[in-house]
């Protein structure tokens, strides 16, 4: 078994996940509240599938959306 990138306290292992959750929190969750957990879950799903994957530009993908990046890679 090999360890991943770093030791305890190094940020490289979780940098992408932390960036995603910071975006989710800043662009969706901090803007309003939801009456139920199901409503929040639905809003998060819509954010990811309807905005984040289709339209939001990602610097790690050459400033393209994940959908555009995958379409170019598949062609």
Backbone as ProteinMPNN parsed JSONL, in Angstrom:
{"seq_chain_A": "XXXXXXXXXXXXXXXXXXXXXXXXXXXXXXXXXXXXXXXXXXXXXXXXXXXXXXXXXXXXXXXXXXXXXXXXXXX", "coords_chain_A": {"N_chain_A": [[0.845, -1.164, 0.0], [0.538, 2.202, -0.85], [1.027, 5.494, 0.299], [-0.93, 8.451, -0.278], [-0.475, 11.695, -1.827], [0.635, 13.477, 0.265], [1.697, 14.264, 3.665], [0.087, 14.359, 6.882], [-1.704, 17.32, 7.264], [-0.976, 18.541, 4.92], [-2.152, 20.152, 2.003], [-2.597, 19.182, -0.584], [-3.889, 16.748, -1.169], [-6.646, 17.124, -0.851], [-7.312, 19.358, -2.328], [-8.83, 19.786, -4.735], [-11.396, 18.847, -4.007], [-11.923, 20.544, -1.828], [-11.959, 22.993, -3.139], [-14.21, 22.658, -4.795], [-16.284, 22.375, -2.839], [-16.082, 24.854, -1.593], [-16.881, 26.513, -3.677], [-19.514, 25.557, -4.062], [-20.638, 26.241, -1.573], [-20.25, 29.054, -1.557], [-21.593, 29.946, -3.897], [-24.137, 28.871, -3.789], [-25.173, 27.741, -1.28], [-24.775, 29.7, 0.738], [-26.46, 31.709, -0.005], [-29.156, 31.378, 0.516], [-31.728, 29.717, 2.495], [-33.153, 26.462, 3.087], [-36.293, 24.845, 3.504], [-36.456, 22.112, 4.053], [-34.469, 19.108, 4.27], [-34.633, 17.587, 1.958], [-35.315, 19.521, 0.048], [-32.978, 21.053, 0.031], [-31.157, 19.121, -0.864], [-32.172, 18.645, -3.436], [-31.758, 21.177, -4.583], [-28.962, 21.303, -4.514], [-28.329, 19.18, -6.239], [-29.435, 20.176, -8.643], [-27.81, 22.44, -8.954], [-25.267, 21.285, -9.365], [-25.642, 19.508, -11.608], [-27.025, 21.139, -13.421], [-25.722, 23.598, -13.598], [-22.946, 23.695, -12.646], [-21.582, 21.52, -13.947], [-22.291, 21.955, -16.606], [-22.006, 24.657, -17.406], [-20.217, 26.231, -15.829], [-16.976, 27.564, -15.844], [-13.799, 26.01, -15.618], [-10.618, 26.359, -14.32], [-8.713, 24.343, -14.245], [-9.388, 22.832, -16.404], [-8.667, 24.165, -18.659], [-10.167, 26.496, -18.757], [-12.74, 25.711, -19.561], [-16.024, 24.256, -19.513], [-16.924, 21.265, -17.66], [-18.591, 19.651, -19.286], [-18.06, 20.62, -21.903], [-15.332, 20.027, -22.033], [-15.322, 17.203, -21.864], [-16.74, 16.636, -24.23], [-14.979, 17.531, -26.208], [-12.816, 15.85, -25.681], [-13.923, 13.389, -26.292], [-14.304, 13.517, -28.991]], "CA_chain_A": [[0.0, 0.0, 0.0], [1.273, 3.462, -0.913], [0.32, 6.688, 0.753], [-1.198, 9.432, -1.312], [0.49, 12.757, -2.06], [1.364, 14.137, 1.333], [1.557, 13.913, 5.073], [-0.988, 15.054, 7.588], [-1.558, 18.764, 7.272], [-0.702, 19.076, 3.587], [-3.444, 20.424, 1.37], [-2.708, 18.732, -1.968], [-4.813, 15.625, -1.307], [-8.041, 17.542, -0.87], [-7.448, 20.68, -2.927], [-9.957, 19.842, -5.677], [-12.653, 18.716, -3.265], [-12.127, 21.763, -1.054], [-12.331, 24.038, -4.083], [-15.599, 22.42, -5.181], [-17.19, 22.686, -1.735], [-16.067, 26.306, -1.395], [-17.728, 27.058, -4.736], [-20.895, 25.193, -3.728], [-21.062, 27.056, -0.44], [-20.282, 30.471, -1.911], [-22.519, 30.274, -4.975], [-25.484, 28.336, -3.591], [-25.65, 27.517, 0.083], [-24.77, 30.913, 1.549], [-27.395, 32.692, -0.526], [-30.508, 31.184, 1.031], [-31.928, 28.52, 3.308], [-34.189, 25.573, 2.568], [-37.161, 24.395, 4.594], [-36.251, 20.693, 4.345], [-33.25, 18.503, 3.745], [-34.925, 17.177, 0.587], [-35.242, 20.718, -0.793], [-31.558, 21.378, -0.099], [-30.565, 18.08, -1.716], [-32.617, 18.918, -4.798], [-31.073, 22.391, -5.042], [-27.559, 20.957, -4.759], [-28.302, 18.386, -7.458], [-29.662, 21.083, -9.773], [-26.623, 23.273, -9.093], [-24.173, 20.493, -9.94], [-25.972, 18.998, -12.935], [-27.556, 22.164, -14.308], [-24.84, 24.751, -13.739], [-21.526, 23.427, -12.425], [-21.036, 20.643, -14.98], [-22.629, 22.376, -17.969], [-21.696, 26.04, -17.77], [-19.164, 26.888, -15.058], [-15.64, 27.374, -16.394], [-12.842, 25.476, -14.656], [-9.245, 26.675, -14.72], [-7.964, 23.098, -14.441], [-9.795, 22.253, -17.693], [-8.387, 25.149, -19.702], [-11.29, 27.443, -18.747], [-13.903, 25.132, -20.229], [-16.904, 23.535, -18.595], [-16.693, 19.822, -17.751], [-19.306, 19.101, -20.44], [-17.283, 20.958, -23.098], [-14.068, 19.29, -21.972], [-15.596, 15.815, -22.215], [-17.144, 16.576, -25.633], [-13.755, 17.671, -27.014], [-12.014, 14.645, -25.455], [-14.588, 12.253, -26.944], [-14.297, 13.69, -30.451]], "C_chain_A": [[0.895, 1.233, 0.0], [0.396, 4.594, -0.398], [0.046, 7.604, -0.424], [-0.177, 10.559, -1.222], [1.278, 13.197, -0.841], [1.141, 13.564, 2.707], [0.347, 14.654, 5.655], [-0.704, 16.549, 7.592], [-1.207, 19.371, 5.926], [-1.997, 19.123, 2.795], [-3.622, 19.749, 0.018], [-3.703, 17.592, -2.152], [-6.243, 16.091, -1.535], [-8.282, 18.854, -1.597], [-8.633, 20.772, -3.875], [-11.298, 19.744, -4.97], [-12.943, 19.98, -2.465], [-12.53, 22.928, -1.949], [-13.794, 23.891, -4.503], [-16.56, 22.821, -4.067], [-17.201, 24.171, -1.411], [-16.942, 26.985, -2.446], [-19.202, 26.785, -4.443], [-21.424, 26.067, -2.6], [-21.219, 28.526, -0.834], [-21.331, 30.834, -2.934], [-23.944, 29.781, -4.741], [-25.919, 28.365, -2.131], [-25.694, 28.766, 0.937], [-25.835, 31.918, 1.132], [-28.81, 32.546, 0.013], [-30.577, 29.951, 1.906], [-33.084, 27.716, 2.725], [-35.001, 25.024, 3.729], [-36.936, 22.932, 4.988], [-34.926, 20.227, 3.762], [-33.451, 18.075, 2.284], [-34.848, 18.367, -0.375], [-33.791, 21.134, -1.013], [-30.869, 20.376, -1.021], [-30.929, 18.304, -3.174], [-31.91, 20.141, -5.386], [-29.604, 22.11, -5.346], [-27.429, 20.136, -6.033], [-28.472, 19.266, -8.692], [-28.458, 21.981, -10.021], [-25.507, 22.504, -9.799], [-24.485, 20.089, -11.373], [-26.416, 20.078, -13.917], [-26.634, 23.349, -14.533], [-23.369, 24.344, -13.706], [-20.924, 22.578, -13.547], [-21.26, 21.156, -16.402], [-22.082, 23.739, -18.355], [-20.493, 26.65, -17.055], [-17.793, 26.539, -15.626], [-14.678, 26.956, -15.291], [-11.427, 25.743, -15.153], [-8.44, 25.41, -14.977], [-8.312, 22.404, -15.754], [-9.568, 23.231, -18.835], [-9.518, 26.147, -19.863], [-12.427, 27.0, -19.665], [-14.778, 24.468, -19.177], [-16.584, 22.043, -18.693], [-17.397, 19.19, -18.953], [-18.554, 19.39, -21.743], [-15.99, 20.164, -23.161], [-14.275, 17.838, -22.381], [-15.994, 15.669, -23.676], [-15.916, 16.659, -26.54], [-12.912, 16.398, -26.886], [-12.605, 13.435, -26.178], [-14.508, 12.333, -28.462], [-12.989, 13.252, -31.072]], "O_chain_A": [[1.874, 1.308, 0.742], [-0.812, 4.632, -0.636], [0.722, 7.53, -1.45], [0.875, 10.393, -0.605], [2.504, 13.282, -0.916], [0.494, 12.533, 2.889], [-0.304, 15.457, 4.987], [0.41, 16.979, 7.891], [-1.145, 20.594, 5.8], [-2.838, 18.231, 2.91], [-4.741, 19.745, -0.494], [-4.309, 17.489, -3.218], [-6.967, 15.501, -2.337], [-9.372, 19.415, -1.487], [-9.377, 21.752, -3.825], [-12.232, 20.476, -5.298], [-14.085, 20.439, -2.426], [-13.352, 23.757, -1.559], [-14.531, 24.876, -4.561], [-17.539, 23.525, -4.314], [-18.232, 24.699, -0.995], [-17.666, 27.931, -2.133], [-20.039, 27.679, -4.564], [-22.542, 26.575, -2.677], [-22.21, 29.163, -0.48], [-21.912, 31.917, -2.861], [-24.868, 30.226, -5.423], [-26.942, 28.965, -1.801], [-26.573, 28.887, 1.791], [-26.083, 32.884, 1.853], [-29.586, 33.5, -0.029], [-29.594, 29.222, 2.042], [-33.893, 28.24, 1.959], [-34.465, 24.769, 4.807], [-37.195, 22.553, 6.13], [-34.348, 20.868, 2.884], [-32.533, 18.191, 1.471], [-34.361, 18.223, -1.496], [-33.416, 21.523, -2.119], [-30.075, 20.77, -1.875], [-30.079, 18.165, -4.054], [-31.513, 20.135, -6.551], [-29.064, 22.622, -6.326], [-26.517, 20.368, -6.826], [-27.74, 19.12, -9.671], [-28.118, 22.256, -11.172], [-24.879, 23.021, -10.723], [-23.666, 20.31, -12.266], [-26.203, 19.942, -15.121], [-26.745, 24.036, -15.549], [-22.629, 24.625, -14.649], [-19.846, 22.904, -14.045], [-20.495, 20.823, -17.306], [-21.728, 23.956, -19.514], [-19.815, 27.506, -17.623], [-17.485, 25.37, -15.86], [-14.728, 27.476, -14.176], [-11.084, 25.391, -16.281], [-7.567, 25.405, -15.846], [-7.607, 21.486, -16.173], [-10.219, 23.127, -19.874], [-9.801, 26.596, -20.973], [-12.99, 27.786, -20.427], [-14.316, 24.157, -18.079], [-16.032, 21.598, -19.699], [-16.849, 18.28, -19.575], [-18.424, 18.508, -22.591], [-15.601, 19.684, -24.225], [-13.49, 17.297, -23.161], [-15.629, 14.679, -24.311], [-15.827, 15.934, -27.53], [-12.357, 15.923, -27.876], [-11.867, 12.557, -26.624], [-14.632, 11.315, -29.143], [-12.826, 13.335, -32.29]]}, "name": "protein", "num_of_chains": 1, "seq": "XXXXXXXXXXXXXXXXXXXXXXXXXXXXXXXXXXXXXXXXXXXXXXXXXXXXXXXXXXXXXXXXXXXXXXXXXXX"}
